[in-house]
Amino acid sequence: MIKGMTGFGAAQFSVGKIKGLVEVKSVNHRYLDLAFYLPIGFGSVENKIRDMVGKELSRGRVTITVKITDKPAQAVFFNEDMIEEYLRHAKSIEKKYKLMNNLTLADLVRMPGIVDVKEVFVEAAEMWPLVEKGMVQCLKSLQAMRCREGKSLSADITDKLKRMSSKLKLIEKRTHEILKQRQKELKPEEFSSFQKSIDVNEEIARFYHYIDEMSQQLKANIPVGKKMDFIAQEMQRETNTLGSKLQDELVSNAVISLKSKIEKIREQANNIE
């Protein structure tokens, strides 16, 4: 079954006090085009994500967003080496000058170099297993959505193909009526020339073939959007020939209807992977 190109998936992840979000969304595009919105320092995982997406999708503009939604603003560190240094000097002074050592923790904390406050940076390498798991969930949700869209597109195009077949039958019937009428009005040699000029059997046969071919593409499990657009272009060529050969109001209306449906199918093909 064909797939569409519109999809969305989201997954949350967390470790300790760090929380994050992965989002993947796709819209129609002629080729596979990826856009990344990653936290600072996460450039190293971009190629890994690109490989994951490339294995799942072949067409569409895909936006991948990774956000760190919550983390400690700062981390507090105690310099234990410096504390030991202060205490060693304090004991030395106490012993040398026979002073009472009443140094407290509060005194130590106020001393330069004891407490160090640093901003917390999220390391991409540490987060990657969680991001990878989130990407798997996102792509699964996105693919499910694209499959549902593909099912809807397939039903719509199938309906249009059936209507096109009906218009072709109408043109065939009208062609026979025109020939029958003109045979009564024209001389044999004139009728033979006229018959050749409006012979559309070849065009109609090819058109039926393109309808069958497109119906087969709708059942495919591989990307077929570009091929379906090509088939629609060939349908358009045959329709133009039909309109030029048969100058008849009923046929002209059928040709207009065919062109309208072909154009809509081409529009839909742009939404098919």
Buried (B, 14 or more C-beta within 10 A) or exposed (E): EBBBBBBBBBBEBEEEEBBBBBBBBBBBEEEBEBEBEBBEEBEEBBEBBBEBBEEBBBBBBBBBBBBBEEBEEEEEEEBEEBBEEBEEEBEEEBEEEEEEEEBEEEEBEEEEEBBEEEEEEBEBEEBBEBBBEBBBBBBEBBBEBBBBBBBEBBEEBEEBBEBBBEBBEBBEEBBEEBBEEBBEEBEEEEBEEBBEEBEBEEBBEBBBEBBEBBBEBBEEEEBBBBBBBBBBEBBBEBBBBBBEBBEBEBBEEBBEBBBEBBEBBBEBBBBBB
